[in-house]
């Protein structure tokens, strides 16, 4: 537990509920308002009144409410106060920590309450709600604090204005329920969080001990444990009459289902990797889900009508049109030493039969050493060399260069791979404009899409079906039907085409998500990004 959160922990919330249910004897609204006026100047100095960084928001909120109590009505706590407190108490349903949100009481506070105590409680409830609004709408963590590869900038709500307007709602409870992201993917993952927490509450997780690989036809106690695990997880349907220790066809199908939704090799064999995934407890899975709810809060809500989501952890691309999946395909992302970053961007154009200009870091680390080892490398890879990077650069004859004497920077030369079947970008390049120089493209190395872990690139994203993605981004442009796309992909000339309307792209990193059919998916944390986020959220390991 984070030290900075200890003072906010239960039984505070239990006392709050008692307070809100109890009339405040001798504390009329005018007296509470006077005490509140005396208390407000202290907010900036007293961390007990507002979380760090939220003092200004508390002050502005009360300016919007006329510096009067926000949660009182006719000398008692309002229905809105009770609904707000219930929302903060249930923050765990959103993967948030209720202890992060100050409520209107501390241990030992008399339930009757003086005017000063009631004013303090009113202010604390406002402070908690203001922080909650920001957290549930845009995330607790500012992504950029995790490092330079997090170029995601959630739009923080104007929490004082949002709350002041919300208190005018005819149905405040309904208004509160609409604060979390309006996103089907978020709602599905939130439901999965409750499912895994309920599973964790059922008792200790059955452990499958180390042992030989289990396959169809096996039997014994290990098989009985396996059957129990997959039954609890929902991968194995209700018992079909088979013996509890028999590895039958139904259990084989359940193992394959489990492997598929955990990104493992789908072979029905329970070996080292499948055993390791089965050993992860529901508590740990719930923590992973909470991390990914946080990541989903970083992106725009509601989402655009048409957009593309790329999940680097799941090695997949999903094209969304009007809230429904329009296309899905595997992708290849950056290797752990060349990680694909997180960002928001737009596809603005498509280049058919592109050239590839070798980036300086790839040239220095990979291409130049290969040229030095193999004088025919440039010809074999259809590359041309230019004297510099400017428009006036001249083509250089590779045979006139003593490559073994060339330093790491290749003396400022530019290397360009020509269009063709072996071009590193394949037959289509999708233009993005992010600060990392990352874009989407086809690839000649189609065989890599058959692997479970697809982290092989230098940060750019290779797409499994470039023609289908092109059809999606052209969005019915009569100039670009599928036949025209195929013809351009197989043409001999480079052709650049601007889109009529840009297509938003979300480059994400989700180690847990839920499909439209309700299937809960988990993936290995290939870039090691879960622990740092968990640390910032104060999540126990």
C-alpha positions in Angstrom: 0.0 0.0 0.0 1.3 3.4 -0.9 2.3 5.5 2.1 0.6 8.5 0.7 -2.8 6.7 0.6 -2.8 5.1 4.1 -4.8 8.0 5.7 -7.6 7.4 3.2 -8.2 3.8 3.8 -11.4 2.1 5.3 -13.0 2.1 7.8 -13.3 5.7 6.6 -16.0 4.9 4.0 -18.1 3.0 6.6 -18.1 6.1 8.8 -19.0 8.2 5.8 -22.1 6.2 5.1 -23.2 6.6 8.8 -22.6 10.3 8.6 -24.6 10.8 5.5 -27.5 8.8 6.9 -27.6 10.8 10.1 -29.1 14.3 10.5 -26.7 17.0 11.5 -28.2 18.3 14.7 -27.6 22.0 15.3 -25.8 22.5 12.0 -28.1 24.6 9.8 -27.1 25.5 6.3 -26.2 29.1 7.0 -23.8 28.0 9.8 -22.3 25.4 7.5 -21.8 28.0 4.8 -20.0 30.3 7.2 -17.7 27.5 8.3 -17.1 26.5 4.7 -16.0 30.1 3.9 -13.5 29.9 6.6 -12.2 26.5 5.5 -11.7 27.3 1.8 -8.6 29.5 2.2 -6.9 26.5 4.0 -7.3 24.1 1.1 -4.1 25.0 -0.6 -2.1 24.6 2.6 -3.7 21.5 4.1 -3.2 18.2 2.2 -5.8 16.6 4.4 -8.5 18.7 2.6 -7.6 17.9 -1.0 -5.2 15.5 -2.7 -2.0 17.0 -4.1 -2.6 19.0 -7.2 -6.4 19.3 -6.6 -6.6 22.3 -4.3 -7.2 24.8 -7.1 -9.9 22.6 -8.5 -11.7 22.5 -5.1 -11.5 26.3 -4.8 -12.9 26.9 -8.3 -15.7 24.4 -7.8 -16.9 26.3 -4.8 -16.7 29.6 -6.7 -19.0 28.0 -9.3 -21.4 27.0 -6.5 -21.4 30.5 -4.9 -19.1 29.3 -2.0 -21.9 27.4 -0.5 -22.2 23.8 0.6 -22.6 21.6 -2.5 -24.1 18.5 -0.8 -26.6 19.9 1.7 -30.3 20.3 1.4 -32.7 21.6 4.1 -30.2 21.0 6.9 -29.3 17.4 5.8 -27.2 15.6 3.3 -28.8 15.5 -0.1 -29.6 12.5 -2.2 -26.8 13.6 -4.5 -24.3 13.4 -1.6 -25.3 9.8 -0.9 -25.1 8.9 -4.6 -21.6 10.6 -4.9 -20.3 8.7 -1.9 -21.6 5.4 -3.2 -19.8 6.1 -6.5 -16.5 6.8 -4.7 -17.0 3.7 -2.6 -17.5 1.6 -5.8 -14.5 3.1 -7.6 -12.9 -0.4 -7.5 -15.4 -1.4 -10.2 -13.6 0.8 -12.6 -10.2 -0.6 -11.6 -9.6 2.5 -9.4 -8.8 2.6 -5.7 -11.5 4.0 -3.4 -8.8 5.0 -1.0 -7.6 7.7 -3.5 -10.8 9.7 -3.0 -11.2 11.7 0.3 -14.6 11.3 1.8 -16.4 13.4 4.4 -15.3 11.9 7.6 -12.4 10.5 9.6 -12.2 8.0 12.4 -13.8 9.3 15.6 -15.8 12.1 13.9 -19.1 12.4 15.9 -21.9 11.3 13.7 -24.0 14.3 14.8 -21.4 16.7 13.5 -20.9 20.4 14.3 -21.2 23.1 11.6 -17.4 23.1 11.1 -17.3 19.3 10.8 -20.2 19.3 8.3 -18.5 22.0 6.2 -15.3 19.9 6.2 -17.2 16.8 5.1 -18.8 18.8 2.3 -15.5 20.0 1.1 -13.9 16.5 1.3 -16.7 14.9 -0.7 -16.3 17.6 -3.4 -12.5 17.0 -3.5 -13.0 13.3 -3.9 -15.5 13.7 -6.7 -13.3 16.2 -8.5 -10.4 13.8 -8.5 -12.6 10.8 -9.5 -14.0 12.7 -12.5 -10.5 13.3 -13.8 -9.3 9.8 -13.1 -12.3 7.9 -14.6 -12.4 10.1 -17.7 -8.7 10.4 -18.6 -6.8 8.0 -16.3 -5.0 8.4 -13.0 -1.6 8.3 -14.6 -0.3 10.9 -17.0 1.2 8.6 -19.7 4.2 10.7 -20.5 5.5 10.1 -16.9 6.1 6.5 -18.0 8.8 7.6 -20.5 9.3 9.2 -23.9 7.6 6.3 -25.7 4.3 7.3 -24.3 3.1 10.1 -26.7 -0.5 9.8 -25.6 -2.1 13.0 -24.2 -5.5 12.4 -22.7 -7.7 15.4 -22.6 -8.3 16.2 -18.9 -11.8 17.3 -18.1 -12.6 20.6 -16.5 -13.7 18.7 -13.4 -15.1 21.7 -11.4 -17.3 22.7 -14.4 -18.3 19.1 -15.0 -19.3 18.5 -11.4 -21.1 21.8 -11.1 -23.1 21.0 -14.2 -23.8 17.4 -13.1 -25.3 18.6 -9.8 -28.0 20.3 -12.0 -28.9 17.0 -13.6 -32.5 15.7 -13.1 -31.1 12.2 -12.3 -27.7 12.6 -10.6 -27.2 8.9 -10.2 -27.7 8.3 -13.9 -25.3 11.2 -14.6 -22.7 9.6 -12.4 -23.1 6.3 -14.3 -22.2 8.1 -17.5 -18.8 9.4 -16.2 -16.7 6.4 -17.3 -15.6 6.1 -20.9 -18.4 5.6 -23.4 -16.7 2.7 -25.1 -17.9 -0.9 -25.6 -14.3 -2.2 -25.2 -14.0 -0.5 -21.8 -17.4 -1.8 -20.7 -16.5 -5.3 -21.7 -13.2 -5.2 -19.8 -14.8 -3.7 -16.8 -17.3 -6.6 -16.7 -14.3 -9.0 -16.9 -12.8 -7.3 -13.9 -15.8 -8.2 -11.8 -15.8 -11.8 -13.2 -12.2 -12.4 -12.2 -12.6 -10.8 -8.8 -15.6 -13.0 -8.1 -13.5 -16.0 -9.2 -10.7 -14.9 -6.9 -13.2 -14.7 -4.0 -14.2 -18.3 -4.4 -11.0 -19.5 -2.6 -7.5 -20.6 -3.3 -6.6 -21.2 -6.9 -6.0 -24.9 -7.7 -2.4 -25.4 -8.6 -1.2 -27.7 -11.4 2.2 -29.0 -10.3 5.2 -29.2 -12.6 5.3 -32.4 -14.6 5.4 -33.9 -18.0 3.4 -32.5 -20.9 -0.3 -33.5 -20.6 -2.2 -34.5 -23.8 -5.4 -36.1 -24.9 -5.6 -39.6 -23.5 -3.7 -38.9 -20.3 -5.3 -39.5 -16.9 -4.5 -38.9 -13.3 -4.6 -36.3 -10.5 -2.9 -33.6 -12.7 -5.6 -34.0 -15.3 -8.3 -33.6 -12.6 -6.6 -30.3 -11.5 -6.5 -29.1 -15.1 -10.1 -29.9 -15.6 -11.0 -28.0 -12.4 -9.0 -24.9 -13.5 -10.5 -24.7 -17.0 -14.0 -25.3 -15.6 -13.6 -22.3 -13.2 -12.3 -20.2 -16.0 -15.2 -21.0 -18.3 -13.1 -22.7 -21.0 -14.5 -26.1 -20.2 -18.3 -26.3 -20.4 -20.4 -28.1 -17.8 -19.2 -31.6 -17.1 -20.2 -34.0 -19.9 -20.1 -37.2 -17.9 -16.4 -37.9 -18.5 -14.3 -39.0 -15.6 -12.7 -36.1 -13.6 -9.2 -37.5 -14.2 -9.6 -38.2 -17.9 -8.1 -36.0 -20.7 -10.9 -36.5 -23.2 -11.8 -34.6 -26.4 -13.8 -32.0 -24.5 -10.8 -31.2 -22.3 -8.6 -31.0 -25.4 -10.9 -28.4 -26.9 -10.9 -26.5 -23.6 -7.1 -26.4 -23.5 -7.0 -25.1 -27.1 -9.5 -22.4 -26.2 -7.4 -21.4 -23.2 -4.3 -21.3 -25.3 -5.9 -19.3 -28.1 -7.1 -16.6 -25.7 -3.7 -16.4 -24.0 -1.6 -16.1 -27.2 0.0 -19.5 -26.8 0.7 -22.2 -29.4 -2.7 -23.8 -29.9 -1.8 -27.5 -29.9 -3.9 -29.0 -27.0 -0.6 -29.9 -25.2 -0.2 -28.7 -21.6 3.5 -28.0 -21.5 5.7 -25.5 -19.8 4.1 -22.3 -21.2 0.5 -23.5 -20.9 1.2 -24.6 -17.3 2.7 -21.2 -16.5 -0.4 -19.4 -17.9 -2.7 -21.7 -15.9 -0.7 -20.9 -12.7 -1.6 -17.2 -12.9 -4.2 -16.6 -10.2 -7.5 -14.8 -10.8 -6.3 -12.1 -8.4 -3.3 -11.5 -10.7 -5.5 -11.5 -13.8 -7.8 -8.9 -12.1 -4.8 -6.7 -11.5 -3.8 -7.0 -15.1 -7.3 -6.1 -16.2 -7.3 -3.0 -14.0 -4.0 -1.8 -15.6 -5.6 -2.1 -19.0 -8.7 -0.2 -18.0 -6.3 2.6 -17.1 -4.8 2.4 -20.6 -8.2 2.5 -22.3 -9.0 5.7 -20.4 -6.1 7.4 -22.1 -7.7 7.4 -25.5 -10.6 9.5 -26.8 -14.1 8.7 -25.7 -16.4 8.6 -27.5 -14.2 7.3 -30.3 -14.5 8.6 -33.9 -16.9 6.9 -36.3 -14.1 5.2 -38.1 -10.7 4.5 -36.6 -7.9 1.9 -36.3 -6.6 0.3 -33.1 -3.2 -1.4 -33.1 -2.4 -3.4 -30.0 1.3 -4.0 -29.8 1.0 -6.5 -26.9 -1.6 -8.5 -28.8 0.1 -8.2 -32.2 -3.2 -7.3 -33.8 -5.0 -4.5 -35.7 -8.7 -3.8 -35.5 -10.5 -1.4 -37.8 -13.7 0.0 -36.3 -16.6 1.5 -38.2 -19.5 3.0 -36.3 -18.7 0.9 -33.2 -18.4 -2.4 -35.0 -15.3 -4.4 -36.1 -14.9 -3.9 -39.9 -11.6 -5.7 -40.3 -9.0 -7.6 -38.2 -5.6 -8.8 -39.0 -2.3 -9.8 -37.3 0.6 -7.4 -37.2 4.3 -7.5 -36.5 5.6 -4.9 -34.1 8.9 -3.7 -32.8 11.2 -6.2 -31.1 11.9 -5.6 -27.4 15.1 -3.7 -28.3 13.1 -1.5 -30.8 9.8 -1.1 -29.0 6.7 0.3 -30.9 5.6 3.4 -28.9 2.2 4.5 -27.8 0.6 7.4 -29.7 -2.4 8.8 -31.5 -2.1 9.7 -35.1 -3.9 9.7 -38.5 -3.4 7.8 -41.8 -3.4 10.6 -44.4 -2.2 8.7 -47.5 -1.2 5.5 -49.1 1.9 4.8 -51.2 1.8 1.9 -53.6 5.1 0.2 -54.5 7.1 2.4 -52.1 10.8 2.9 -51.8 12.5 2.5 -48.4 15.0 5.0 -47.2 17.1 3.2 -44.5 17.0 5.1 -41.2 20.4 6.2 -39.9 20.2 4.0 -36.8 19.3 0.9 -38.8 22.0 1.7 -41.3 24.6 2.0 -38.6 23.6 -1.0 -36.5 22.6 -3.5 -39.2 22.9 -2.6 -42.9 26.4 -1.1 -43.0 28.0 -4.2 -41.2 26.3 -6.5 -43.7 27.6 -4.4 -46.6 31.1 -4.7 -45.2 30.8 -8.5 -44.9 29.1 -8.9 -48.3 30.1 -6.6 -51.2 27.0 -7.8 -53.1 24.6 -6.9 -50.4 23.4 -3.7 -52.1 22.7 -5.4 -55.4 21.0 -8.4 -53.8 18.6 -6.0 -51.9 18.0 -3.7 -54.8 19.5 -0.6 -53.0 20.8 2.6 -54.4 23.3 4.9 -52.6 23.2 8.7 -52.8 25.8 11.2 -51.8 23.6 12.9 -49.2 20.1 13.5 -47.9 19.3 16.7 -49.9 17.4 17.0 -53.1 20.6 17.7 -55.0 22.3 14.5 -53.8 23.8 12.4 -56.6 23.7 8.6 -57.0 26.9 6.9 -55.9 28.4 3.8 -57.6 28.8 1.3 -54.8 31.9 -0.2 -56.6 33.7 3.2 -56.2 33.4 3.0 -52.4 35.8 1.3 -50.0 33.1 0.1 -47.7 35.5 -1.4 -45.1 36.9 2.1 -44.4 33.5 3.8 -44.1 32.6 4.8 -40.5 29.3 4.2 -38.7 27.6 7.2 -40.3 28.5 6.1 -43.8 29.8 9.6 -44.5 26.3 11.0 -44.7 25.3 8.8 -47.6 21.6 7.9 -48.1 20.6 4.3 -48.9 17.3 3.7 -50.7 15.8 0.3 -51.4 13.9 0.4 -54.7 10.3 -0.9 -55.2 9.9 -4.5 -55.8 8.8 -7.9 -54.2 11.7 -7.8 -51.8 11.3 -4.2 -50.6 11.2 -4.1 -46.8 7.9 -2.1 -46.9 6.2 -4.6 -49.2 3.8 -3.2 -51.7 1.9 -0.6 -49.6 3.0 2.1 -47.1 0.4 3.9 -45.0 1.5 7.4 -44.1 1.5 8.6 -40.5 3.0 11.8 -39.0 4.1 10.9 -35.4 7.3 12.0 -33.8 8.8 8.5 -33.8 8.7 8.1 -37.6 6.6 5.0 -37.1 4.2 4.0 -39.9 2.2 1.0 -41.2 3.3 -1.1 -44.1 3.1 -4.4 -46.0 5.9 -6.9 -45.8 7.4 -9.6 -48.0 8.0 -11.8 -44.9 4.5 -13.2 -44.7 5.6 -16.4 -42.8 6.2 -14.4 -39.6 2.4 -13.8 -39.2 1.9 -17.4 -38.4 3.9 -17.1 -35.1 2.3 -16.4 -31.7 4.8 -13.8 -30.7 5.3 -11.3 -33.5 7.9 -8.7 -32.2 10.4 -8.5 -35.1 10.4 -5.0 -36.5 12.4 -1.9 -35.8 9.3 -0.2 -34.3 7.1 0.2 -37.4 4.0 -2.0 -37.8 3.8 -4.6 -40.6 0.2 -5.5 -41.4 -1.1 -8.9 -42.3 -3.6 -7.8 -45.0 -2.4 -4.6 -46.6 -5.1 -4.8 -49.3 -7.9 -5.0 -46.8 -6.5 -2.2 -44.7 -6.2 0.0 -47.9 -9.9 -0.8 -48.7 -10.9 0.3 -45.2 -9.0 3.6 -45.3 -10.2 4.5 -48.8 -13.7 4.0 -47.4 -15.6 3.3 -50.6 -13.8 5.9 -52.7 -15.1 5.1 -56.2 -11.6 5.7 -57.6 -10.2 2.9 -55.4 -12.3 -0.3 -55.5 -10.5 -3.5 -54.6 -9.5 -4.2 -58.2 -7.8 -0.9 -58.4 -6.0 -1.4 -55.1 -4.7 -4.8 -56.3 -3.6 -3.4 -59.6 -1.6 -0.6 -57.9 -0.1 -3.1 -55.5 1.2 -5.1 -58.5 2.2 -2.1 -60.7 5.8 -1.3 -61.5 5.7 2.4 -60.4 5.6 4.2 -57.1 2.3 5.9 -56.6 1.3 8.2 -53.7 -2.4 8.8 -53.0 -3.9 11.2 -50.5 -7.0 10.0 -48.6 -10.2 12.1 -48.9 -10.5 12.0 -45.1 -7.7 11.0 -42.6 -8.3 7.9 -40.5 -7.4 8.1 -36.8 -5.0 5.5 -35.4 -4.6 4.5 -31.7 -1.3 2.7 -31.1 -2.1 0.9 -27.8 -0.5 -1.7 -25.5 -3.1 -4.0 -24.0 -2.2 -7.1 -22.1 -5.9 -7.8 -21.4 -9.0 -7.1 -23.5 -12.4 -8.6 -24.3 -13.6 -9.5 -27.8 -17.1 -8.5 -29.0 -18.3 -12.1 -28.3 -17.2 -11.8 -24.6 -13.9 -13.8 -24.9 -11.4 -12.5 -22.4 -7.9 -12.3 -23.9 -4.6 -12.1 -22.1 -1.1 -11.6 -23.5 2.4 -11.7 -22.2 3.9 -8.3 -21.3 6.5 -8.5 -24.1 7.8 -5.0 -23.4 7.7 -5.2 -19.6 5.3 -2.2 -19.4 2.9 -3.5 -16.8 5.1 -3.3 -13.7 6.0 0.5 -14.1 2.3 1.3 -14.6 1.3 -0.8 -11.6 3.9 1.0 -9.5 2.4 4.5 -10.4 -1.0 3.2 -9.6 0.1 1.9 -6.2 -0.9 -1.6 -7.2 0.5 -4.5 -5.2 2.7 -6.9 -7.2 
